[in-house]
């Protein structure tokens, strides 16, 4: 154990954030899965806690391994992943496991485990964007040699994700636009990319209306209409707002939530409302501050990293995670329509939590390099 601690490097604040969110997640998941345990596990309330702990433990192990790898190798991995991910997304779109009118999952043979290919795509695309932006800085203002190679992967990837998971596609596309802005891509070209993305989305919607994907389009339409026309929000949002109102300033205390019995998926998409009910607005504010601190630490890495690839990698992955967190909290508080995105490192999950852990592990790998560089142990940039 001591050897592991000795080999654990990288930003200590990011490690601390991971530990704090892990503890918060354990408490919140244990509290919010009570009704689920009585429904499916004959009242064994520890079942989901133990399961979640096992998933988290493996996620932390992946994070530890990822942070030990020299981040420069991820540039080579990114090229392979992007060519593997695009066919996987297409395959999932037509032959994936269908749940709630959406094909988002693929089942891994032999071990019978499902995962969302969009989670892999998110990691692969941001790594690839970091690679291509860092390598084309001298040509970045050139339309054909700089902009086109940067623009095509996010448009294609998000187009393949959007029919079954529009919210994830939107978050990923927004992250790529931010990376392009930071990577000195011309504002004119960024607006061209944005316009191209909207045109592709319109085309997808028109095609989907005459295919089995029509149900997804009707779901999007219903959510937007409910948000625009009903100030109270959907049923889930109404229950979430009741939880927030009951929480008050300091909450009811751990395990004392009542809305967990009425709120759909209180352990996943709406876990933030359970946290506020039990720990109050003060607890919700702490969660918000934790994500902001995480982003600020990653921006500091961006500023201090001597290599362009590492800088883009750290800030891109952090933007994706924090934007997702902000959107989740905005949905719970009825500031945005229901999207279905989880709260990173807090919501109960499976493979999505593992991909999040890998992303943070890669950020910590960049941080480890920055530490070595500051100590004079400089390694050549890829």
RAGI-V655384 format. One record per residue. RES is the residue in three letters. SS is DSSP state (~ for helix, > for strand, _ for the rest). D_CENTER is the distance of its C-alpha to the mean C-alpha in whole Angstrom. Layout:
res={RES | RES}
ss={SS | SS}
d_center={D_CENTER | D_CENTER}
//
This chain:
res={UNK | UNK | UNK | UNK | UNK | UNK | UNK | UNK | UNK | UNK | UNK | UNK | UNK | UNK | UNK | UNK | UNK | UNK | UNK | UNK | UNK | UNK | UNK | UNK | UNK | UNK | UNK | UNK | UNK | UNK | UNK | UNK | UNK | UNK | UNK | UNK | UNK | UNK | UNK | UNK | UNK | UNK | UNK | UNK | UNK | UNK | UNK | UNK | UNK | UNK | UNK | UNK | UNK | UNK | UNK | UNK | UNK | UNK | UNK | UNK | UNK | UNK | UNK | UNK | UNK | UNK | UNK | UNK | UNK | UNK | UNK | UNK | UNK | UNK | UNK | UNK | UNK | UNK | UNK | UNK | UNK | UNK | UNK | UNK | UNK | UNK | UNK | UNK | UNK | UNK | UNK | UNK | UNK | UNK | UNK | UNK | UNK | UNK | UNK | UNK | UNK | UNK | UNK | UNK | UNK | UNK | UNK | UNK | UNK | UNK | UNK | UNK | UNK | UNK | UNK | UNK | UNK | UNK | UNK | UNK | UNK | UNK | UNK | UNK | UNK | UNK | UNK | UNK | UNK | UNK | UNK | UNK | UNK | UNK | UNK | UNK | UNK | UNK | UNK | UNK | UNK | UNK | UNK | UNK | UNK | UNK | UNK | UNK | UNK | UNK | UNK | UNK | UNK | UNK | UNK | UNK | UNK | UNK | UNK | UNK | UNK | UNK | UNK | UNK | UNK | UNK | UNK | UNK | UNK | UNK | UNK | UNK | UNK | UNK | UNK | UNK | UNK | UNK | UNK | UNK | UNK | UNK | UNK | UNK | UNK | UNK | UNK | UNK | UNK | UNK | UNK | UNK | UNK | UNK | UNK | UNK | UNK | UNK | UNK | UNK | UNK | UNK | UNK | UNK | UNK | UNK | UNK | UNK | UNK | UNK | UNK | UNK | UNK | UNK | UNK | UNK | UNK | UNK | UNK | UNK | UNK | UNK | UNK | UNK | UNK | UNK | UNK | UNK | UNK | UNK | UNK | UNK | UNK | UNK | UNK | UNK | UNK | UNK | UNK | UNK | UNK | UNK | UNK | UNK | UNK | UNK | UNK | UNK | UNK | UNK | UNK | UNK | UNK | UNK | UNK | UNK | UNK | UNK | UNK | UNK | UNK | UNK | UNK | UNK | UNK | UNK | UNK | UNK | UNK | UNK | UNK | UNK | UNK | UNK | UNK | UNK | UNK | UNK | UNK | UNK | UNK | UNK | UNK | UNK | UNK | UNK | UNK | UNK | UNK | UNK | UNK | UNK | UNK | UNK | UNK | UNK | UNK | UNK | UNK | UNK | UNK | UNK | UNK | UNK | UNK | UNK | UNK | UNK | UNK | UNK | UNK | UNK | UNK | UNK | UNK | UNK | UNK | UNK | UNK | UNK | UNK | UNK | UNK | UNK | UNK | UNK | UNK | UNK | UNK | UNK | UNK | UNK | UNK | UNK | UNK | UNK | UNK | UNK | UNK | UNK | UNK | UNK | UNK | UNK | UNK | UNK | UNK | UNK | UNK | UNK | UNK | UNK | UNK | UNK | UNK | UNK | UNK | UNK | UNK | UNK | UNK | UNK | UNK | UNK | UNK | UNK | UNK | UNK | UNK | UNK | UNK | UNK | UNK | UNK | UNK | UNK | UNK | UNK | UNK | UNK | UNK | UNK}
ss={_ | ~ | ~ | ~ | ~ | ~ | ~ | _ | _ | _ | _ | ~ | ~ | ~ | ~ | ~ | ~ | ~ | ~ | ~ | ~ | ~ | ~ | ~ | ~ | ~ | ~ | ~ | ~ | ~ | ~ | ~ | _ | ~ | ~ | ~ | ~ | ~ | ~ | ~ | _ | _ | _ | _ | _ | ~ | ~ | ~ | ~ | ~ | ~ | ~ | ~ | ~ | ~ | ~ | ~ | ~ | ~ | ~ | ~ | ~ | ~ | ~ | ~ | ~ | ~ | ~ | _ | _ | _ | _ | ~ | ~ | ~ | ~ | ~ | ~ | ~ | ~ | ~ | ~ | ~ | ~ | ~ | ~ | ~ | ~ | ~ | ~ | ~ | ~ | ~ | ~ | ~ | _ | > | > | > | _ | _ | > | > | > | > | > | > | > | _ | _ | _ | _ | > | > | > | > | ~ | ~ | ~ | ~ | ~ | ~ | ~ | ~ | ~ | ~ | ~ | ~ | ~ | ~ | ~ | ~ | ~ | ~ | ~ | _ | ~ | ~ | ~ | _ | _ | _ | ~ | ~ | ~ | ~ | ~ | ~ | ~ | ~ | ~ | ~ | ~ | ~ | ~ | ~ | ~ | ~ | ~ | ~ | ~ | ~ | _ | _ | _ | ~ | ~ | ~ | ~ | ~ | ~ | ~ | ~ | ~ | ~ | ~ | ~ | ~ | ~ | ~ | ~ | ~ | _ | _ | _ | _ | ~ | ~ | ~ | ~ | ~ | ~ | ~ | ~ | ~ | ~ | ~ | ~ | ~ | ~ | ~ | ~ | ~ | ~ | ~ | ~ | ~ | ~ | _ | _ | _ | _ | _ | ~ | ~ | ~ | ~ | ~ | ~ | ~ | ~ | ~ | ~ | ~ | ~ | ~ | ~ | ~ | ~ | _ | _ | _ | _ | _ | ~ | ~ | ~ | ~ | ~ | ~ | ~ | ~ | ~ | ~ | ~ | ~ | ~ | _ | _ | _ | _ | _ | _ | _ | _ | _ | _ | _ | ~ | ~ | ~ | _ | _ | _ | _ | _ | _ | _ | _ | _ | ~ | ~ | ~ | ~ | ~ | ~ | ~ | ~ | ~ | ~ | ~ | ~ | ~ | ~ | ~ | ~ | ~ | ~ | ~ | ~ | ~ | ~ | ~ | ~ | ~ | ~ | ~ | ~ | ~ | ~ | ~ | ~ | ~ | ~ | _ | _ | _ | ~ | ~ | ~ | ~ | ~ | ~ | ~ | ~ | ~ | ~ | ~ | ~ | ~ | ~ | ~ | ~ | ~ | ~ | ~ | ~ | ~ | ~ | ~ | ~ | ~ | _ | _ | _ | _ | _ | _ | _ | _ | _ | _ | _ | _ | _ | _ | _ | _ | _ | _ | ~ | ~ | ~ | ~ | ~ | ~ | ~ | ~ | ~ | ~ | ~ | ~ | ~ | ~ | ~ | ~ | ~ | ~ | ~ | ~ | ~ | ~ | ~ | ~ | _ | _ | _ | _ | _ | _ | _ | _}
d_center={30 | 32 | 31 | 27 | 27 | 29 | 27 | 24 | 23 | 21 | 20 | 22 | 20 | 16 | 18 | 19 | 16 | 14 | 18 | 18 | 14 | 16 | 19 | 18 | 15 | 19 | 21 | 19 | 18 | 22 | 23 | 21 | 22 | 26 | 27 | 25 | 27 | 30 | 29 | 28 | 29 | 33 | 31 | 30 | 27 | 27 | 26 | 22 | 22 | 23 | 21 | 18 | 19 | 20 | 16 | 15 | 19 | 18 | 14 | 16 | 19 | 16 | 15 | 19 | 20 | 17 | 18 | 22 | 22 | 23 | 20 | 22 | 22 | 19 | 20 | 22 | 20 | 18 | 21 | 21 | 18 | 18 | 21 | 20 | 17 | 18 | 21 | 19 | 17 | 20 | 22 | 19 | 20 | 23 | 24 | 21 | 21 | 21 | 20 | 20 | 22 | 18 | 18 | 15 | 16 | 18 | 20 | 21 | 25 | 27 | 25 | 24 | 20 | 17 | 14 | 12 | 13 | 10 | 8 | 10 | 11 | 8 | 9 | 13 | 13 | 12 | 14 | 17 | 16 | 17 | 20 | 21 | 21 | 23 | 25 | 27 | 27 | 31 | 30 | 27 | 30 | 31 | 30 | 31 | 30 | 27 | 26 | 26 | 24 | 21 | 21 | 22 | 19 | 16 | 18 | 19 | 15 | 14 | 18 | 17 | 14 | 15 | 18 | 16 | 13 | 13 | 11 | 8 | 11 | 12 | 8 | 9 | 12 | 12 | 11 | 13 | 16 | 15 | 16 | 19 | 20 | 20 | 21 | 24 | 24 | 27 | 26 | 28 | 26 | 23 | 24 | 25 | 22 | 21 | 24 | 23 | 20 | 22 | 25 | 23 | 21 | 24 | 26 | 23 | 24 | 28 | 28 | 26 | 28 | 31 | 29 | 27 | 24 | 26 | 25 | 21 | 23 | 25 | 22 | 20 | 23 | 24 | 21 | 22 | 25 | 25 | 23 | 26 | 29 | 28 | 28 | 27 | 24 | 23 | 25 | 21 | 21 | 25 | 24 | 21 | 24 | 26 | 24 | 24 | 27 | 29 | 27 | 29 | 28 | 28 | 27 | 29 | 28 | 26 | 27 | 29 | 26 | 28 | 26 | 24 | 27 | 26 | 22 | 21 | 18 | 18 | 16 | 13 | 12 | 15 | 15 | 15 | 19 | 20 | 19 | 21 | 24 | 25 | 24 | 25 | 24 | 24 | 21 | 19 | 20 | 19 | 16 | 15 | 17 | 15 | 12 | 15 | 17 | 14 | 13 | 17 | 17 | 15 | 17 | 20 | 19 | 19 | 23 | 24 | 23 | 26 | 25 | 23 | 20 | 19 | 19 | 17 | 15 | 14 | 13 | 11 | 9 | 9 | 9 | 6 | 4 | 8 | 8 | 5 | 7 | 10 | 10 | 10 | 13 | 15 | 15 | 16 | 19 | 20 | 19 | 17 | 18 | 16 | 13 | 12 | 8 | 8 | 8 | 6 | 9 | 11 | 11 | 13 | 12 | 13 | 12 | 8 | 9 | 11 | 8 | 6 | 10 | 11 | 9 | 11 | 14 | 14 | 14 | 16 | 18 | 19 | 20 | 22 | 24 | 24 | 26 | 28 | 29 | 30 | 32 | 34 | 33 | 31 | 30 | 31 | 28 | 27}
//
